Amino acid sequence: MSRTIEVCLTPALLHLYNIENSIVVVIDILRATSSITYGIDNGAEAIIPVAHVEDCLAYADKGFLLAAERNGEVVAGYDFGNSPFSYTKEKVGGKTVVLTTTNGTKAMHMAQERAYKVVVGSFLNLTSLCNYLTAQDKNVLLLCSGWKDNFNLEDTLFAGAVVNVLRNDFTHSDDACVVAEDMYLMAKDDLRTYLHKSSHSHRLAALNIEEDVRFCLKLDLCKAIPVLEGEKLVPLFKS
């Protein structure tokens, strides 16, 4: 039986998909899954995604770094938010980070309840991720974290990039794959210009973090594929 690839455009639609035999790729390009990928690639021991800001406090006495973002901004009193520039070797190498974000960490927990496996995708690890998915004998669901359960452009563009790379190895089983791939092919020569249309891009621009946005659109800076094991995101392949 051929493997299928599907795109779920928002976590609000996740209940419509059978994912018990699927590898779910959680996508939150601006910026959670980009920062997580970068952090794991830079030697973070683990990143623990939690649903609520208060959940971070349960780890306060363990010596972990606490990262909390809401509506694009660092929550007051926390070590940092979800800017990829906070996840450098110097800051996270050998350390565990507890992270909560507006959209991405929520999507991870939702997927983990039923999925065969949950991994993290971003433009930063696109080729490594696609090579891994090709080598597995599992269906794939690309789960776009969206923005507060609404559709967004940037996550869908990345889903389209994955669909495009894997198009000869998987059966496209939904129209969302078609839309995502068409969007990516239209935008791929200048992703940043295309994303100027996006609502989240405008939100982030107001926060003066254009460099974060541009960094999150870079291709293949990382080899690491974060995988959710229990409560922790860890490297799929140990180096």
Solvent accessible surface area in square Angstrom, and as a share of the most:
residue,aa,sasa,rsa
1,M,222,0.99
2,S,74,0.48
3,R,45,0.16
4,T,38,0.22
5,I,0,0.00
6,E,39,0.17
7,V,0,0.00
8,C,0,0.00
9,L,39,0.19
10,T,12,0.07
11,P,3,0.02
12,A,47,0.37
13,L,66,0.33
14,L,4,0.02
15,H,133,0.59
16,L,120,0.60
17,Y,32,0.12
18,N,132,0.68
19,I,0,0.00
20,E,99,0.44
21,N,76,0.39
22,S,3,0.02
23,I,1,0.01
24,V,0,0.00
25,V,0,0.00
26,V,0,0.00
27,I,0,0.00
28,D,8,0.04
29,I,0,0.00
30,L,7,0.03
31,R,11,0.04
32,A,0,0.00
33,T,0,0.00
34,S,0,0.00
35,S,0,0.00
36,I,0,0.00
37,T,0,0.00
38,Y,44,0.17
39,G,0,0.00
40,I,7,0.04
41,D,51,0.26
42,N,14,0.07
43,G,40,0.38
44,A,4,0.03
45,E,112,0.50
46,A,2,0.02
47,I,0,0.00
48,I,2,0.01
49,P,2,0.01
50,V,13,0.07
51,A,39,0.30
52,H,102,0.45
53,V,29,0.17
54,E,113,0.51
55,D,52,0.27
56,C,0,0.00
57,L,107,0.53
58,A,75,0.58
59,Y,29,0.11
60,A,58,0.45
61,D,130,0.68
62,K,114,0.49
63,G,75,0.72
64,F,55,0.23
65,L,36,0.18
66,L,24,0.12
67,A,0,0.00
68,A,0,0.00
69,E,7,0.03
70,R,68,0.25
71,N,81,0.42
72,G,7,0.07
73,E,100,0.45
74,V,87,0.50
75,V,36,0.21
76,A,96,0.74
77,G,86,0.83
78,Y,36,0.13
79,D,84,0.44
80,F,21,0.09
81,G,2,0.02
82,N,6,0.03
83,S,24,0.15
84,P,0,0.00
85,F,89,0.37
86,S,14,0.09
87,Y,0,0.00
88,T,33,0.19
89,K,131,0.56
90,E,147,0.66
91,K,98,0.42
92,V,0,0.00
93,G,33,0.32
94,G,58,0.56
95,K,93,0.39
96,T,14,0.08
97,V,0,0.00
98,V,0,0.00
99,L,0,0.00
100,T,0,0.00
101,T,3,0.02
102,T,24,0.14
103,N,11,0.06
104,G,0,0.00
105,T,0,0.00
106,K,82,0.35
107,A,0,0.00
108,M,0,0.00
109,H,60,0.27
110,M,59,0.26
111,A,0,0.00
112,Q,67,0.30
113,E,143,0.64
114,R,81,0.29
115,A,18,0.14
116,Y,109,0.42
117,K,61,0.26
118,V,4,0.02
119,V,0,0.00
120,V,0,0.00
121,G,0,0.00
122,S,0,0.00
123,F,1,0.00
124,L,0,0.00
125,N,0,0.00
126,L,13,0.06
127,T,67,0.39
128,S,23,0.15
129,L,0,0.00
130,C,2,0.01
131,N,95,0.49
132,Y,15,0.06
133,L,0,0.00
134,T,50,0.29
135,A,79,0.61
136,Q,52,0.23
137,D,123,0.64
138,K,44,0.18
139,N,33,0.17
140,V,1,0.01
141,L,0,0.00
142,L,0,0.00
143,L,0,0.00
144,C,0,0.00
145,S,1,0.01
146,G,1,0.01
147,W,31,0.11
148,K,109,0.46
149,D,55,0.28
150,N,97,0.50
151,F,92,0.38
152,N,10,0.05
153,L,34,0.17
154,E,2,0.01
155,D,0,0.00
156,T,0,0.00
157,L,1,0.00
158,F,0,0.00
159,A,0,0.00
160,G,0,0.00
161,A,1,0.00
162,V,0,0.00
163,V,0,0.00
164,N,43,0.22
165,V,78,0.45
166,L,2,0.01
167,R,113,0.41
168,N,139,0.72
169,D,63,0.33
170,F,12,0.05
171,T,63,0.37
172,H,51,0.23
173,S,56,0.36
174,D,32,0.17
175,D,114,0.59
176,A,15,0.12
177,C,0,0.00
178,V,76,0.43
179,V,71,0.41
180,A,0,0.00
181,E,8,0.04
182,D,81,0.42
183,M,19,0.08
184,Y,27,0.10
185,L,79,0.39
186,M,136,0.61
187,A,4,0.03
188,K,91,0.38
189,D,133,0.69
190,D,77,0.40
191,L,20,0.10
192,R,17,0.06
193,T,80,0.46
194,Y,29,0.11
195,L,0,0.00
196,H,89,0.40
197,K,135,0.57
198,S,3,0.02
199,S,67,0.43
200,H,10,0.04
201,S,1,0.01
202,H,109,0.49
203,R,73,0.27
204,L,1,0.01
205,A,60,0.46
206,A,90,0.70
207,L,54,0.27
208,N,135,0.69
209,I,38,0.19
210,E,54,0.24
211,E,113,0.51
212,D,6,0.03
213,V,1,0.01
214,R,117,0.43
215,F,20,0.08
216,C,0,0.00
217,L,19,0.09
218,K,96,0.41
219,L,98,0.49
220,D,65,0.34
221,L,90,0.45
222,C,5,0.03
223,K,170,0.72
224,A,17,0.13
225,I,4,0.02
226,P,0,0.00
227,V,2,0.01
228,L,14,0.07
229,E,106,0.48
230,G,57,0.55
231,E,85,0.38
232,K,78,0.33
233,L,0,0.00
234,V,16,0.09
235,P,30,0.19
236,L,35,0.17
237,F,130,0.54
238,K,150,0.63
239,S,164,1.06
